[in-house]
Each structure stands twice: as C-alpha cells, then as structure tokens.
Amino acid sequence: MQLSRKQNEYIVHATHRWNIKSGAVRSGKSYVDTAYMIPARIRERAGKPGLTVILGVSRETVERNVLQPMREIYTDKLIGTINNRNMARVCGEDVYCLGAEKISQVAKIQGSSIKYAYGDEVAKWNQEVFQMLKSRLDKPYSCFDGSCNPENPTHWLKKFLDSDADIYLQKYRIFDNPFLPSEYVYNLCKEYEGTVYYDRLIEGQWKRAEGAIYRKFADAPDSFVQKADRENIARIEIGVDFGGNGSGHSFVATGKYEGGRVQALMSRRYMNKDYPQGIDANLLSDLFLQFVGAVIEKYGMPRFVYWDNAETVLGQSITKACR
C-alpha cells in the first residue's frame, strides 16, 4: 500500500475529536481513509460501547465512495454490503451506513452513543445531521474522520472548521497526490484555468462560485484594458442615461475609429442618494459639463450627444448648457 507524504502526515496527526481533510478533487483525501483510517479506527474500538457509523450524501454514495474501495483492498470477507437495516459488517463490527442529505435519514441513530463516525463529502450534508452528530460523540474515545471538497467561504462547515473546536484540519491541493498521471493533472488545470473552480477543485480553497467566474479578469482587470489611441479616434460620442428618483444618471463617452472599431473611453455615474437635495436639471447640466470637460482634456472634442427622448426637459437643459 503506497501512501503520499500528505497521507502519512494525516495518519500521524489525526488524533483529535474531529479529523477532517478539505481540498482538491483527486488529491488523495479519501484513499487514506478507506485504505487505513477506517479499518484502524474500527479495530481500536472493537467491543467498546457505542455505535460505528459511516455517513455520506446518500446510502448509495457510501457504497460507491467508501465500502467498494475498501472491498477492493480487503475483499468482501472483511467488507460486507449494506443490508435492509442499513448496516454492513466491516472489519468484524456492525456499522450503520446512512445518507446525510436529510435529517430523517439518520433518525434511527438519534439518541444513540457513537464511538466512531466517518463522513464522506461532509460539505454536501444536511447541516442538522452534522449538529446531531456533535452530541452523539459522547465517549472519551469517540472521534470523527471525514473529507470534503470546499464550497463557498460562508458555508456552515467552513465556520465550524474555523472555530476553536478540537479539530485537526488538513488541506489538500491536487498537486499533493504524486500518484496521479501528470498529463491528467495538466489537462485538468488547463480546463479550470481562469475560473473560480480552479481555486476550489485544483487549489482546494473555499471560494464563492457565484459572480467572479472570469477569475483572470477579476484578479487583474487592467491587463485586459486596451488603451485608447487618441490620435486615431475618428469621432467621440456621449450617451446619457437619465435615472429616476431612486437611481442615478450615467454618462458614457465612446470613441469610434476608422474601420468600425468602437471603444468605451470614459464613464461617470451620479446617484440621487448622494445628493441630499436631489439632482435637478441645473445640477445635472453642471455635472454633464464637468464630464465633457474631462473628455475634451483627455481625448478631444465630442461630436454628438444622445439621450433618452422621453426626458425632453433634462435633454434640453443639457443642450442649452453646452451651447
């Protein structure tokens, strides 16, 4: 049985009440559990009071992610199958194998003392199941091993991992698994490159998946900005978007080049809430003239201004101010 440096480190230091590995996909988090930790923990507690429990997202994932890999190492003589009572014979002990996606799935062990629990894909569990588990690990020798892929940084499990509970947390990157084919790692990195999923699934970081999908742009937007070529701008136009009472007014200057290329040059937005007296036609005209002055200074004289025809009063006020 070959184990990586990281996996051997876990075996040595996982002596706490909660022992959890968090990190990248295919980084070896689960293998050390199925190959060593689960059998060792079960045998250490053999014959002692309390239940042994393996929890996963569902009963099927327990079979696929935990029992089947153990069976491939230790054969079906030591690793049984889950029966209709949700139990399997594992290393000579009866082990409850349950899904943790719903609190109702684990009702049968509520009120019971648990001497050892293993958790697969913990971040995908129902939070109530995890809370229930805390109160059931009530023996001096009770402990938990588990693994997860990171989710968003406000996830309930991340808050627990950052708490002062008795936790040994080991973090994995995909590069911590020396047994993966280098071509597979290279291709996976290229496929996730530039997205937040690279941070999660390659680097093993707890990052929010919503919003900043184009990670390269979010991290260095200036590197994607093409500088305006003032000398070759054919004409400059300004668009005006008049806002209502609860929104703001926006000005955008656009440069048009010979050949049809269009480039945004400058923009400003003025929110009504930032002006205690509100933005009336006179103030809006003054703000617009300031914007035009900034455009002239940096890029040259605008030729056209366009605004929403529905706002004729504001439009005429700006026209008069410009003249």
Buried (B, 14 or more C-beta within 10 A) or exposed (E): EEBBEBBEBBEEEBEBEBBBBBBBBBBBBBBBBBBBBBBBBBEEBEEEEBBBBBBBBBBEBBBEBBBEBBBEBBEEEBBBEBEEEBBBBBBEBEBBBBBBBEBEBBEEBEEEBBBBBBBBBBBBBBEEBBEBBEEBBEBEEBBBBBBBBBBBEEBEBBEBBEEEEEBBBBBBBBBBBEEBEEEEBEEBBEEBEBBBBBBBBBBBBBBBEEEBEEBBEEEEEEEEEEEBEEEEBEBBBBBBBBBEEEEBBBBBBBBBBEEEEEBEBBEBEBEBEEEEEEBEBEBBBEBBEEBBEBBEEEBBEBEEBEBEEEBEEBBEBBEEBEE
